[in-house]
Amino acid sequence: MTPFISICIPSYKRIDYLKRLLDSIAIQGYKQYEVVVSDDSPGSEVAELCIAYKEKFLLRYFHNDKPLGTPENWNEAIRHAKGEWIKIMHDDDWFAANDSLEEFATAIESSPAIDFFFSAYNNVYEQENNRIQIVQLGKSDELKLKKDSLRLFKRNYIGNPSCTLFRKKENFLFDNRFKWVVDFEFYMRYLRSSDNEFCYIDKPLINASLNSSQVTSAVFRDPKVEIPENHLLLEKEGYSILRNVLVYDYFWRSYRNLGIKDKKQVAENGFTGFIGPVLEKMIEWQKNIPGKLLFVGPISKSLMLLHYILYGSKIPAVKN
């Protein structure tokens, strides 16, 4: 029988985490799924663990002779998927309850025209005695996100890919040039392909692990990662999106937090493409603002808005 949902797991070494995830899959009441494991590990530990679960559910294991890394290992799992729906699960995340997958499947049944679903989730801070923080999407933000996916520049309201379920579309994959913005770049692109329609499930269905071994922890506030990715994303989306004040504020905060005081630093950190006169002026402004003031929230926000009025609001819109 062809599975309805493919649970796609990109894995690398962490078998204790992976076992927790596989255990949470084994107890799911909903059974019309397959599990696809795409393994970047150099050894056989993940393969051996997967063998132990093949009698519990349909599991297909694939080893990558050459490690693919993030996010290409995610894409490889998707390529192997046979289901109509893709449920990415990072190997250190797990289902919050035994009816989590059923909740996703029920949502599909209730909204058959929708291609993209995501749920509330629990952040689990493993270095803080597994402290749990429930993350939900407010109704106001849900409505605003449906009007404009660029709101994801303000905050990733969707969460990491483990919180999502989406219809498999041919050649629709994560952009392997990104690591830092890879998830919300994919979300914006996918939502546009689906007329910005989505279904949000206001129940924590996923436990999202926060731990020191994650890629996001390794690249956080690393200008050699964030600077080229942010500018590449802008290049990909089009310079005119800076007319959106949330996008403008995103770049203001990025330059501030990464200490970019000269446009030469952008090139030094790996991006040699078009910066644009408005962003160059933004960098010049921040260079001349005392650091103590720049990090005072209300002052920084006011200065950003002033800069936006003077420069950002005048960026030409793209003509349809």
ChimeraX commands (.cxc) that place a marker at each C-alpha (Angstrom):
marker #1 position 0.00,0.00,0.00 radius 0.5
marker #1 position 1.32,3.44,-0.93 radius 0.5
marker #1 position 1.84,5.51,2.22 radius 0.5
marker #1 position -0.12,8.73,2.57 radius 0.5
marker #1 position 2.54,10.54,4.64 radius 0.5
marker #1 position 6.30,10.17,4.34 radius 0.5
marker #1 position 8.12,10.97,7.58 radius 0.5
marker #1 position 11.49,12.11,6.27 radius 0.5
marker #1 position 14.38,11.99,8.74 radius 0.5
marker #1 position 17.80,13.40,7.83 radius 0.5
marker #1 position 20.20,11.79,10.28 radius 0.5
marker #1 position 23.79,12.14,11.39 radius 0.5
marker #1 position 25.29,10.03,14.17 radius 0.5
marker #1 position 23.00,11.08,17.05 radius 0.5
marker #1 position 21.43,7.69,17.71 radius 0.5
marker #1 position 20.12,8.53,21.19 radius 0.5
marker #1 position 18.09,11.38,19.72 radius 0.5
marker #1 position 17.04,9.28,16.73 radius 0.5
marker #1 position 15.86,6.43,18.98 radius 0.5
marker #1 position 13.66,8.87,20.90 radius 0.5
marker #1 position 12.12,10.04,17.63 radius 0.5
marker #1 position 11.59,6.52,16.29 radius 0.5
marker #1 position 9.96,5.49,19.58 radius 0.5
marker #1 position 7.56,8.43,19.27 radius 0.5
marker #1 position 6.69,7.31,15.73 radius 0.5
marker #1 position 6.12,3.70,16.77 radius 0.5
marker #1 position 3.32,4.69,19.18 radius 0.5
marker #1 position 1.38,6.81,16.69 radius 0.5
marker #1 position -2.22,5.69,16.33 radius 0.5
marker #1 position -2.30,6.81,12.70 radius 0.5
marker #1 position -0.56,4.17,10.55 radius 0.5
marker #1 position -0.71,5.27,6.90 radius 0.5
marker #1 position 2.88,6.42,6.82 radius 0.5
marker #1 position 6.38,5.39,5.89 radius 0.5
marker #1 position 9.64,6.48,7.49 radius 0.5
marker #1 position 12.52,7.51,5.23 radius 0.5
marker #1 position 15.93,7.87,6.87 radius 0.5
marker #1 position 18.67,9.57,4.87 radius 0.5
marker #1 position 21.92,9.06,6.74 radius 0.5
marker #1 position 25.06,11.20,6.53 radius 0.5
marker #1 position 26.87,9.23,9.25 radius 0.5
marker #1 position 30.29,7.77,8.41 radius 0.5
marker #1 position 29.66,4.68,10.52 radius 0.5
marker #1 position 26.92,2.04,10.74 radius 0.5
marker #1 position 25.31,3.05,14.03 radius 0.5
marker #1 position 22.22,4.65,12.46 radius 0.5
marker #1 position 21.77,1.73,10.05 radius 0.5
marker #1 position 21.92,-0.75,12.93 radius 0.5
marker #1 position 19.37,1.23,14.93 radius 0.5
marker #1 position 16.99,1.38,11.97 radius 0.5
marker #1 position 17.09,-2.40,11.54 radius 0.5
marker #1 position 15.55,-2.75,15.00 radius 0.5
marker #1 position 12.50,-0.68,13.94 radius 0.5
marker #1 position 11.72,-2.27,10.57 radius 0.5
marker #1 position 9.35,-4.74,12.21 radius 0.5
marker #1 position 7.44,-1.92,13.93 radius 0.5
marker #1 position 6.63,0.18,10.87 radius 0.5
marker #1 position 7.59,0.67,7.23 radius 0.5
marker #1 position 11.10,2.13,7.35 radius 0.5
marker #1 position 13.39,2.65,4.37 radius 0.5
marker #1 position 17.02,3.46,5.10 radius 0.5
marker #1 position 19.45,5.19,2.71 radius 0.5
marker #1 position 23.11,5.84,3.40 radius 0.5
marker #1 position 24.87,8.72,1.67 radius 0.5
marker #1 position 28.35,7.67,0.61 radius 0.5
marker #1 position 29.35,11.32,0.66 radius 0.5
marker #1 position 27.81,13.41,3.49 radius 0.5
marker #1 position 25.32,15.87,2.03 radius 0.5
marker #1 position 24.97,18.21,5.01 radius 0.5
marker #1 position 22.18,20.62,5.83 radius 0.5
marker #1 position 19.82,21.01,4.02 radius 0.5
marker #1 position 20.74,18.69,1.13 radius 0.5
marker #1 position 20.28,15.66,3.38 radius 0.5
marker #1 position 16.71,16.89,3.98 radius 0.5
marker #1 position 16.22,17.04,0.22 radius 0.5
marker #1 position 17.61,13.55,-0.24 radius 0.5
marker #1 position 15.04,12.14,2.18 radius 0.5
marker #1 position 12.29,13.97,0.27 radius 0.5
marker #1 position 13.53,12.56,-3.04 radius 0.5
marker #1 position 13.17,9.02,-1.68 radius 0.5
marker #1 position 9.67,9.67,-0.29 radius 0.5
marker #1 position 6.76,7.78,-1.82 radius 0.5
marker #1 position 3.98,9.51,0.09 radius 0.5
marker #1 position 1.78,12.32,-1.13 radius 0.5
marker #1 position 2.67,14.37,1.95 radius 0.5
marker #1 position 6.07,15.21,3.41 radius 0.5
marker #1 position 6.62,15.31,7.16 radius 0.5
marker #1 position 10.20,16.39,7.79 radius 0.5
marker #1 position 11.40,15.41,11.26 radius 0.5
marker #1 position 14.84,16.47,12.46 radius 0.5
marker #1 position 16.46,13.56,14.26 radius 0.5
marker #1 position 16.55,15.41,17.59 radius 0.5
marker #1 position 12.84,16.38,17.52 radius 0.5
marker #1 position 9.97,14.02,18.29 radius 0.5
marker #1 position 6.18,13.77,18.32 radius 0.5
marker #1 position 4.60,15.30,21.42 radius 0.5
marker #1 position 1.83,12.68,21.77 radius 0.5
marker #1 position 0.63,9.41,20.24 radius 0.5
marker #1 position -2.07,11.24,18.25 radius 0.5
marker #1 position 0.18,13.93,16.73 radius 0.5
marker #1 position 0.33,12.37,13.27 radius 0.5
marker #1 position -3.41,11.73,13.35 radius 0.5
marker #1 position -3.98,15.42,14.08 radius 0.5
marker #1 position -2.04,16.33,10.96 radius 0.5
marker #1 position -3.92,13.75,8.87 radius 0.5
marker #1 position -7.27,14.98,10.19 radius 0.5
marker #1 position -6.32,18.54,9.26 radius 0.5
marker #1 position -5.62,17.40,5.69 radius 0.5
marker #1 position -9.02,15.70,5.55 radius 0.5
marker #1 position -10.72,18.85,6.87 radius 0.5
marker #1 position -8.91,21.17,4.42 radius 0.5
marker #1 position -8.22,19.12,1.26 radius 0.5
marker #1 position -7.43,22.19,-0.87 radius 0.5
marker #1 position -4.57,23.29,1.42 radius 0.5
marker #1 position -0.99,22.26,0.61 radius 0.5
marker #1 position 0.84,23.49,3.71 radius 0.5
marker #1 position 0.13,22.75,7.37 radius 0.5
marker #1 position 1.98,23.54,10.56 radius 0.5
marker #1 position 1.27,23.21,14.26 radius 0.5
marker #1 position 2.06,24.77,17.59 radius 0.5
marker #1 position 5.05,23.12,19.25 radius 0.5
marker #1 position 6.99,22.72,22.47 radius 0.5
marker #1 position 10.50,24.14,22.67 radius 0.5
marker #1 position 12.45,21.75,24.90 radius 0.5
marker #1 position 15.56,23.39,26.38 radius 0.5
marker #1 position 17.71,20.35,27.05 radius 0.5
marker #1 position 20.48,22.29,28.76 radius 0.5
marker #1 position 17.95,23.74,31.20 radius 0.5
marker #1 position 16.64,20.47,32.64 radius 0.5
marker #1 position 14.27,20.04,29.68 radius 0.5
marker #1 position 12.37,23.22,30.38 radius 0.5
marker #1 position 9.33,23.41,28.07 radius 0.5
marker #1 position 8.07,26.52,26.32 radius 0.5
marker #1 position 4.83,26.23,24.35 radius 0.5
marker #1 position 4.98,28.20,21.10 radius 0.5
marker #1 position 1.67,29.12,19.47 radius 0.5
marker #1 position 0.61,31.43,16.66 radius 0.5
marker #1 position -1.76,34.22,17.68 radius 0.5
marker #1 position -4.84,34.81,15.55 radius 0.5
marker #1 position -3.72,38.29,14.55 radius 0.5
marker #1 position -0.33,37.03,13.37 radius 0.5
marker #1 position -2.00,34.14,11.54 radius 0.5
marker #1 position -4.19,36.55,9.55 radius 0.5
marker #1 position -1.23,38.84,8.80 radius 0.5
marker #1 position 0.92,35.91,7.66 radius 0.5
marker #1 position -1.84,34.81,5.27 radius 0.5
marker #1 position -1.80,38.28,3.74 radius 0.5
marker #1 position 1.98,38.51,3.38 radius 0.5
marker #1 position 4.58,35.76,3.82 radius 0.5
marker #1 position 7.28,38.46,4.16 radius 0.5
marker #1 position 6.17,38.70,7.78 radius 0.5
marker #1 position 8.51,35.77,8.31 radius 0.5
marker #1 position 11.33,38.33,8.20 radius 0.5
marker #1 position 9.98,39.64,11.51 radius 0.5
marker #1 position 9.89,36.21,13.09 radius 0.5
marker #1 position 9.74,32.62,11.98 radius 0.5
marker #1 position 6.16,32.10,13.07 radius 0.5
marker #1 position 6.09,28.60,11.58 radius 0.5
marker #1 position 8.95,27.06,13.52 radius 0.5
marker #1 position 11.49,24.56,12.26 radius 0.5
marker #1 position 10.58,22.08,9.47 radius 0.5
marker #1 position 9.62,19.40,12.01 radius 0.5
marker #1 position 6.52,21.48,12.75 radius 0.5
marker #1 position 5.33,21.36,9.15 radius 0.5
marker #1 position 3.52,19.01,6.81 radius 0.5
marker #1 position 3.34,19.83,3.12 radius 0.5
marker #1 position 2.18,18.29,-0.12 radius 0.5
marker #1 position 5.02,16.85,-2.16 radius 0.5
marker #1 position 5.60,18.92,-5.30 radius 0.5
marker #1 position 7.94,17.88,-8.08 radius 0.5
marker #1 position 11.41,19.42,-7.75 radius 0.5
marker #1 position 10.28,21.62,-4.85 radius 0.5
marker #1 position 13.14,21.36,-2.38 radius 0.5
marker #1 position 15.06,23.36,0.21 radius 0.5
marker #1 position 17.68,25.68,-1.29 radius 0.5
marker #1 position 21.03,24.08,-0.45 radius 0.5
marker #1 position 22.84,27.42,-0.58 radius 0.5
marker #1 position 21.35,28.29,2.80 radius 0.5
marker #1 position 21.73,27.10,6.37 radius 0.5
marker #1 position 20.73,30.10,8.51 radius 0.5
marker #1 position 17.62,31.22,6.58 radius 0.5
marker #1 position 16.93,27.88,4.88 radius 0.5
marker #1 position 13.61,27.18,6.59 radius 0.5
marker #1 position 11.83,30.50,6.24 radius 0.5
marker #1 position 13.14,30.96,2.67 radius 0.5
marker #1 position 11.48,27.64,1.82 radius 0.5
marker #1 position 8.27,28.62,3.62 radius 0.5
marker #1 position 7.96,31.91,1.72 radius 0.5
marker #1 position 8.59,30.19,-1.60 radius 0.5
marker #1 position 6.19,27.34,-0.86 radius 0.5
marker #1 position 3.43,29.61,0.40 radius 0.5
marker #1 position 3.67,31.76,-2.72 radius 0.5
marker #1 position 3.28,28.62,-4.83 radius 0.5
marker #1 position 0.07,27.88,-2.92 radius 0.5
marker #1 position -1.47,31.39,-3.06 radius 0.5
marker #1 position -0.27,31.98,0.51 radius 0.5
marker #1 position -2.82,29.52,1.87 radius 0.5
marker #1 position -1.98,27.39,4.89 radius 0.5
marker #1 position -3.64,25.67,7.82 radius 0.5
marker #1 position -2.38,26.24,11.35 radius 0.5
marker #1 position -3.15,23.63,14.04 radius 0.5
marker #1 position -3.30,25.31,17.43 radius 0.5
marker #1 position -2.09,22.32,19.42 radius 0.5
marker #1 position 1.55,21.45,20.26 radius 0.5
marker #1 position 2.14,18.34,18.16 radius 0.5
marker #1 position 5.95,18.43,18.09 radius 0.5
marker #1 position 8.66,18.57,20.74 radius 0.5
marker #1 position 11.46,20.70,19.27 radius 0.5
marker #1 position 14.80,20.07,20.93 radius 0.5
marker #1 position 17.09,23.01,21.62 radius 0.5
marker #1 position 20.62,21.71,22.14 radius 0.5
marker #1 position 24.21,22.71,21.47 radius 0.5
marker #1 position 24.75,20.22,18.63 radius 0.5
marker #1 position 22.32,21.90,16.23 radius 0.5
marker #1 position 23.38,23.65,13.03 radius 0.5
marker #1 position 21.53,26.82,14.05 radius 0.5
marker #1 position 23.55,26.96,17.27 radius 0.5
marker #1 position 26.79,26.61,15.32 radius 0.5
marker #1 position 26.02,29.43,12.87 radius 0.5
marker #1 position 24.20,31.86,15.20 radius 0.5
marker #1 position 25.74,35.35,14.96 radius 0.5
marker #1 position 28.43,34.09,12.62 radius 0.5
marker #1 position 28.81,36.92,10.07 radius 0.5
marker #1 position 30.49,34.59,7.57 radius 0.5
marker #1 position 27.23,32.62,7.46 radius 0.5
marker #1 position 24.54,35.20,8.15 radius 0.5
marker #1 position 25.86,38.07,6.00 radius 0.5
marker #1 position 26.18,36.16,2.69 radius 0.5
marker #1 position 22.93,34.28,3.28 radius 0.5
marker #1 position 20.93,37.42,4.09 radius 0.5
marker #1 position 22.19,39.18,0.98 radius 0.5
marker #1 position 21.73,36.13,-1.21 radius 0.5
marker #1 position 18.17,35.87,0.07 radius 0.5
marker #1 position 17.57,39.53,-0.78 radius 0.5
marker #1 position 19.08,38.99,-4.21 radius 0.5
marker #1 position 16.81,35.99,-4.73 radius 0.5
marker #1 position 13.64,37.70,-3.48 radius 0.5
marker #1 position 14.35,41.00,-5.21 radius 0.5
marker #1 position 15.68,44.30,-3.88 radius 0.5
marker #1 position 12.20,45.82,-3.87 radius 0.5
marker #1 position 11.14,43.74,-0.85 radius 0.5
marker #1 position 13.09,46.31,1.22 radius 0.5
marker #1 position 9.99,48.49,0.75 radius 0.5
marker #1 position 8.44,46.21,3.38 radius 0.5
marker #1 position 9.38,47.76,6.72 radius 0.5
marker #1 position 9.68,44.33,8.36 radius 0.5
marker #1 position 12.31,43.31,5.81 radius 0.5
marker #1 position 14.02,46.67,6.31 radius 0.5
marker #1 position 14.09,46.17,10.06 radius 0.5
marker #1 position 15.49,42.65,9.57 radius 0.5
marker #1 position 18.55,44.06,7.78 radius 0.5
marker #1 position 18.87,46.91,10.29 radius 0.5
marker #1 position 18.99,44.43,13.16 radius 0.5
marker #1 position 21.31,42.09,11.25 radius 0.5
marker #1 position 23.93,44.78,10.62 radius 0.5
marker #1 position 23.62,46.01,14.19 radius 0.5
marker #1 position 23.92,42.57,15.81 radius 0.5
marker #1 position 26.81,41.48,13.61 radius 0.5
marker #1 position 28.72,44.75,14.03 radius 0.5
marker #1 position 28.84,45.68,10.34 radius 0.5
marker #1 position 30.18,49.25,10.17 radius 0.5
marker #1 position 31.59,49.33,6.65 radius 0.5
marker #1 position 30.34,47.89,3.35 radius 0.5
marker #1 position 33.79,46.29,2.92 radius 0.5
marker #1 position 32.90,43.98,5.80 radius 0.5
marker #1 position 30.07,42.54,3.72 radius 0.5
marker #1 position 32.57,41.39,1.09 radius 0.5
marker #1 position 35.04,40.25,3.75 radius 0.5
marker #1 position 32.33,38.01,5.19 radius 0.5
marker #1 position 31.60,36.33,1.89 radius 0.5
marker #1 position 29.15,38.38,-0.18 radius 0.5
marker #1 position 30.61,40.24,-3.15 radius 0.5
marker #1 position 27.38,40.93,-5.02 radius 0.5
marker #1 position 25.10,43.96,-5.19 radius 0.5
marker #1 position 24.47,45.61,-1.80 radius 0.5
marker #1 position 22.58,48.60,-3.09 radius 0.5
marker #1 position 22.70,52.29,-2.14 radius 0.5
marker #1 position 20.00,52.06,0.52 radius 0.5
marker #1 position 21.75,49.32,2.48 radius 0.5
marker #1 position 25.05,51.12,2.06 radius 0.5
marker #1 position 23.47,54.20,3.65 radius 0.5
marker #1 position 22.08,51.99,6.43 radius 0.5
marker #1 position 25.58,50.75,7.21 radius 0.5
marker #1 position 26.92,54.34,7.18 radius 0.5
marker #1 position 24.22,55.49,9.57 radius 0.5
marker #1 position 24.93,52.72,12.05 radius 0.5
marker #1 position 28.64,53.48,11.90 radius 0.5
marker #1 position 27.92,56.98,13.19 radius 0.5
marker #1 position 25.50,55.97,15.95 radius 0.5
marker #1 position 27.04,55.25,19.39 radius 0.5
marker #1 position 26.85,51.54,20.10 radius 0.5
marker #1 position 25.10,52.04,23.42 radius 0.5
marker #1 position 22.24,53.87,21.70 radius 0.5
marker #1 position 22.06,51.45,18.80 radius 0.5
marker #1 position 21.26,48.61,21.18 radius 0.5
marker #1 position 18.56,50.48,23.11 radius 0.5
marker #1 position 15.40,48.97,21.62 radius 0.5
marker #1 position 13.09,52.02,21.33 radius 0.5
marker #1 position 15.93,54.27,20.10 radius 0.5
marker #1 position 17.14,51.75,17.56 radius 0.5
marker #1 position 13.60,51.21,16.30 radius 0.5
marker #1 position 13.00,54.95,15.96 radius 0.5
marker #1 position 16.25,55.44,14.05 radius 0.5
marker #1 position 15.40,52.53,11.75 radius 0.5
marker #1 position 11.98,54.03,11.01 radius 0.5
marker #1 position 13.52,57.42,10.26 radius 0.5
marker #1 position 16.01,55.80,7.90 radius 0.5
marker #1 position 13.19,53.85,6.27 radius 0.5
marker #1 position 11.12,57.00,5.69 radius 0.5
marker #1 position 14.10,58.78,4.14 radius 0.5
marker #1 position 15.36,55.93,1.98 radius 0.5
marker #1 position 13.53,52.60,2.20 radius 0.5
marker #1 position 10.04,53.89,1.40 radius 0.5
marker #1 position 11.41,55.39,-1.83 radius 0.5
marker #1 position 12.67,52.11,-3.27 radius 0.5
marker #1 position 10.78,51.52,-6.54 radius 0.5
marker #1 position 8.22,48.76,-6.47 radius 0.5
marker #1 position 8.45,45.97,-9.02 radius 0.5
marker #1 position 5.85,46.45,-11.76 radius 0.5
marker #1 position 3.66,43.44,-12.45 radius 0.5
marker link #1:1,2 radius 0.2
marker link #1:2,3 radius 0.2
marker link #1:3,4 radius 0.2
marker link #1:4,5 radius 0.2
marker link #1:5,6 radius 0.2
marker link #1:6,7 radius 0.2
marker link #1:7,8 radius 0.2
marker link #1:8,9 radius 0.2
marker link #1:9,10 radius 0.2
marker link #1:10,11 radius 0.2
marker link #1:11,12 radius 0.2
marker link #1:12,13 radius 0.2
marker link #1:13,14 radius 0.2
marker link #1:14,15 radius 0.2
marker link #1:15,16 radius 0.2
marker link #1:16,17 radius 0.2
marker link #1:17,18 radius 0.2
marker link #1:18,19 radius 0.2
marker link #1:19,20 radius 0.2
marker link #1:20,21 radius 0.2
marker link #1:21,22 radius 0.2
marker link #1:22,23 radius 0.2
marker link #1:23,24 radius 0.2
marker link #1:24,25 radius 0.2
marker link #1:25,26 radius 0.2
marker link #1:26,27 radius 0.2
marker link #1:27,28 radius 0.2
marker link #1:28,29 radius 0.2
marker link #1:29,30 radius 0.2
marker link #1:30,31 radius 0.2
marker link #1:31,32 radius 0.2
marker link #1:32,33 radius 0.2
marker link #1:33,34 radius 0.2
marker link #1:34,35 radius 0.2
marker link #1:35,36 radius 0.2
marker link #1:36,37 radius 0.2
marker link #1:37,38 radius 0.2
marker link #1:38,39 radius 0.2
marker link #1:39,40 radius 0.2
marker link #1:40,41 radius 0.2
marker link #1:41,42 radius 0.2
marker link #1:42,43 radius 0.2
marker link #1:43,44 radius 0.2
marker link #1:44,45 radius 0.2
marker link #1:45,46 radius 0.2
marker link #1:46,47 radius 0.2
marker link #1:47,48 radius 0.2
marker link #1:48,49 radius 0.2
marker link #1:49,50 radius 0.2
marker link #1:50,51 radius 0.2
marker link #1:51,52 radius 0.2
marker link #1:52,53 radius 0.2
marker link #1:53,54 radius 0.2
marker link #1:54,55 radius 0.2
marker link #1:55,56 radius 0.2
marker link #1:56,57 radius 0.2
marker link #1:57,58 radius 0.2
marker link #1:58,59 radius 0.2
marker link #1:59,60 radius 0.2
marker link #1:60,61 radius 0.2
marker link #1:61,62 radius 0.2
marker link #1:62,63 radius 0.2
marker link #1:63,64 radius 0.2
marker link #1:64,65 radius 0.2
marker link #1:65,66 radius 0.2
marker link #1:66,67 radius 0.2
marker link #1:67,68 radius 0.2
marker link #1:68,69 radius 0.2
marker link #1:69,70 radius 0.2
marker link #1:70,71 radius 0.2
marker link #1:71,72 radius 0.2
marker link #1:72,73 radius 0.2
marker link #1:73,74 radius 0.2
marker link #1:74,75 radius 0.2
marker link #1:75,76 radius 0.2
marker link #1:76,77 radius 0.2
marker link #1:77,78 radius 0.2
marker link #1:78,79 radius 0.2
marker link #1:79,80 radius 0.2
marker link #1:80,81 radius 0.2
marker link #1:81,82 radius 0.2
marker link #1:82,83 radius 0.2
marker link #1:83,84 radius 0.2
marker link #1:84,85 radius 0.2
marker link #1:85,86 radius 0.2
marker link #1:86,87 radius 0.2
marker link #1:87,88 radius 0.2
marker link #1:88,89 radius 0.2
marker link #1:89,90 radius 0.2
marker link #1:90,91 radius 0.2
marker link #1:91,92 radius 0.2
marker link #1:92,93 radius 0.2
marker link #1:93,94 radius 0.2
marker link #1:94,95 radius 0.2
marker link #1:95,96 radius 0.2
marker link #1:96,97 radius 0.2
marker link #1:97,98 radius 0.2
marker link #1:98,99 radius 0.2
marker link #1:99,100 radius 0.2
marker link #1:100,101 radius 0.2
marker link #1:101,102 radius 0.2
marker link #1:102,103 radius 0.2
marker link #1:103,104 radius 0.2
marker link #1:104,105 radius 0.2
marker link #1:105,106 radius 0.2
marker link #1:106,107 radius 0.2
marker link #1:107,108 radius 0.2
marker link #1:108,109 radius 0.2
marker link #1:109,110 radius 0.2
marker link #1:110,111 radius 0.2
marker link #1:111,112 radius 0.2
marker link #1:112,113 radius 0.2
marker link #1:113,114 radius 0.2
marker link #1:114,115 radius 0.2
marker link #1:115,116 radius 0.2
marker link #1:116,117 radius 0.2
marker link #1:117,118 radius 0.2
marker link #1:118,119 radius 0.2
marker link #1:119,120 radius 0.2
marker link #1:120,121 radius 0.2
marker link #1:121,122 radius 0.2
marker link #1:122,123 radius 0.2
marker link #1:123,124 radius 0.2
marker link #1:124,125 radius 0.2
marker link #1:125,126 radius 0.2
marker link #1:126,127 radius 0.2
marker link #1:127,128 radius 0.2
marker link #1:128,129 radius 0.2
marker link #1:129,130 radius 0.2
marker link #1:130,131 radius 0.2
marker link #1:131,132 radius 0.2
marker link #1:132,133 radius 0.2
marker link #1:133,134 radius 0.2
marker link #1:134,135 radius 0.2
marker link #1:135,136 radius 0.2
marker link #1:136,137 radius 0.2
marker link #1:137,138 radius 0.2
marker link #1:138,139 radius 0.2
marker link #1:139,140 radius 0.2
marker link #1:140,141 radius 0.2
marker link #1:141,142 radius 0.2
marker link #1:142,143 radius 0.2
marker link #1:143,144 radius 0.2
marker link #1:144,145 radius 0.2
marker link #1:145,146 radius 0.2
marker link #1:146,147 radius 0.2
marker link #1:147,148 radius 0.2
marker link #1:148,149 radius 0.2
marker link #1:149,150 radius 0.2
marker link #1:150,151 radius 0.2
marker link #1:151,152 radius 0.2
marker link #1:152,153 radius 0.2
marker link #1:153,154 radius 0.2
marker link #1:154,155 radius 0.2
marker link #1:155,156 radius 0.2
marker link #1:156,157 radius 0.2
marker link #1:157,158 radius 0.2
marker link #1:158,159 radius 0.2
marker link #1:159,160 radius 0.2
marker link #1:160,161 radius 0.2
marker link #1:161,162 radius 0.2
marker link #1:162,163 radius 0.2
marker link #1:163,164 radius 0.2
marker link #1:164,165 radius 0.2
marker link #1:165,166 radius 0.2
marker link #1:166,167 radius 0.2
marker link #1:167,168 radius 0.2
marker link #1:168,169 radius 0.2
marker link #1:169,170 radius 0.2
marker link #1:170,171 radius 0.2
marker link #1:171,172 radius 0.2
marker link #1:172,173 radius 0.2
marker link #1:173,174 radius 0.2
marker link #1:174,175 radius 0.2
marker link #1:175,176 radius 0.2
marker link #1:176,177 radius 0.2
marker link #1:177,178 radius 0.2
marker link #1:178,179 radius 0.2
marker link #1:179,180 radius 0.2
marker link #1:180,181 radius 0.2
marker link #1:181,182 radius 0.2
marker link #1:182,183 radius 0.2
marker link #1:183,184 radius 0.2
marker link #1:184,185 radius 0.2
marker link #1:185,186 radius 0.2
marker link #1:186,187 radius 0.2
marker link #1:187,188 radius 0.2
marker link #1:188,189 radius 0.2
marker link #1:189,190 radius 0.2
marker link #1:190,191 radius 0.2
marker link #1:191,192 radius 0.2
marker link #1:192,193 radius 0.2
marker link #1:193,194 radius 0.2
marker link #1:194,195 radius 0.2
marker link #1:195,196 radius 0.2
marker link #1:196,197 radius 0.2
marker link #1:197,198 radius 0.2
marker link #1:198,199 radius 0.2
marker link #1:199,200 radius 0.2
marker link #1:200,201 radius 0.2
marker link #1:201,202 radius 0.2
marker link #1:202,203 radius 0.2
marker link #1:203,204 radius 0.2
marker link #1:204,205 radius 0.2
marker link #1:205,206 radius 0.2
marker link #1:206,207 radius 0.2
marker link #1:207,208 radius 0.2
marker link #1:208,209 radius 0.2
marker link #1:209,210 radius 0.2
marker link #1:210,211 radius 0.2
marker link #1:211,212 radius 0.2
marker link #1:212,213 radius 0.2
marker link #1:213,214 radius 0.2
marker link #1:214,215 radius 0.2
marker link #1:215,216 radius 0.2
marker link #1:216,217 radius 0.2
marker link #1:217,218 radius 0.2
marker link #1:218,219 radius 0.2
marker link #1:219,220 radius 0.2
marker link #1:220,221 radius 0.2
marker link #1:221,222 radius 0.2
marker link #1:222,223 radius 0.2
marker link #1:223,224 radius 0.2
marker link #1:224,225 radius 0.2
marker link #1:225,226 radius 0.2
marker link #1:226,227 radius 0.2
marker link #1:227,228 radius 0.2
marker link #1:228,229 radius 0.2
marker link #1:229,230 radius 0.2
marker link #1:230,231 radius 0.2
marker link #1:231,232 radius 0.2
marker link #1:232,233 radius 0.2
marker link #1:233,234 radius 0.2
marker link #1:234,235 radius 0.2
marker link #1:235,236 radius 0.2
marker link #1:236,237 radius 0.2
marker link #1:237,238 radius 0.2
marker link #1:238,239 radius 0.2
marker link #1:239,240 radius 0.2
marker link #1:240,241 radius 0.2
marker link #1:241,242 radius 0.2
marker link #1:242,243 radius 0.2
marker link #1:243,244 radius 0.2
marker link #1:244,245 radius 0.2
marker link #1:245,246 radius 0.2
marker link #1:246,247 radius 0.2
marker link #1:247,248 radius 0.2
marker link #1:248,249 radius 0.2
marker link #1:249,250 radius 0.2
marker link #1:250,251 radius 0.2
marker link #1:251,252 radius 0.2
marker link #1:252,253 radius 0.2
marker link #1:253,254 radius 0.2
marker link #1:254,255 radius 0.2
marker link #1:255,256 radius 0.2
marker link #1:256,257 radius 0.2
marker link #1:257,258 radius 0.2
marker link #1:258,259 radius 0.2
marker link #1:259,260 radius 0.2
marker link #1:260,261 radius 0.2
marker link #1:261,262 radius 0.2
marker link #1:262,263 radius 0.2
marker link #1:263,264 radius 0.2
marker link #1:264,265 radius 0.2
marker link #1:265,266 radius 0.2
marker link #1:266,267 radius 0.2
marker link #1:267,268 radius 0.2
marker link #1:268,269 radius 0.2
marker link #1:269,270 radius 0.2
marker link #1:270,271 radius 0.2
marker link #1:271,272 radius 0.2
marker link #1:272,273 radius 0.2
marker link #1:273,274 radius 0.2
marker link #1:274,275 radius 0.2
marker link #1:275,276 radius 0.2
marker link #1:276,277 radius 0.2
marker link #1:277,278 radius 0.2
marker link #1:278,279 radius 0.2
marker link #1:279,280 radius 0.2
marker link #1:280,281 radius 0.2
marker link #1:281,282 radius 0.2
marker link #1:282,283 radius 0.2
marker link #1:283,284 radius 0.2
marker link #1:284,285 radius 0.2
marker link #1:285,286 radius 0.2
marker link #1:286,287 radius 0.2
marker link #1:287,288 radius 0.2
marker link #1:288,289 radius 0.2
marker link #1:289,290 radius 0.2
marker link #1:290,291 radius 0.2
marker link #1:291,292 radius 0.2
marker link #1:292,293 radius 0.2
marker link #1:293,294 radius 0.2
marker link #1:294,295 radius 0.2
marker link #1:295,296 radius 0.2
marker link #1:296,297 radius 0.2
marker link #1:297,298 radius 0.2
marker link #1:298,299 radius 0.2
marker link #1:299,300 radius 0.2
marker link #1:300,301 radius 0.2
marker link #1:301,302 radius 0.2
marker link #1:302,303 radius 0.2
marker link #1:303,304 radius 0.2
marker link #1:304,305 radius 0.2
marker link #1:305,306 radius 0.2
marker link #1:306,307 radius 0.2
marker link #1:307,308 radius 0.2
marker link #1:308,309 radius 0.2
marker link #1:309,310 radius 0.2
marker link #1:310,311 radius 0.2
marker link #1:311,312 radius 0.2
marker link #1:312,313 radius 0.2
marker link #1:313,314 radius 0.2
marker link #1:314,315 radius 0.2
marker link #1:315,316 radius 0.2
marker link #1:316,317 radius 0.2
marker link #1:317,318 radius 0.2
marker link #1:318,319 radius 0.2
marker link #1:319,320 radius 0.2
view
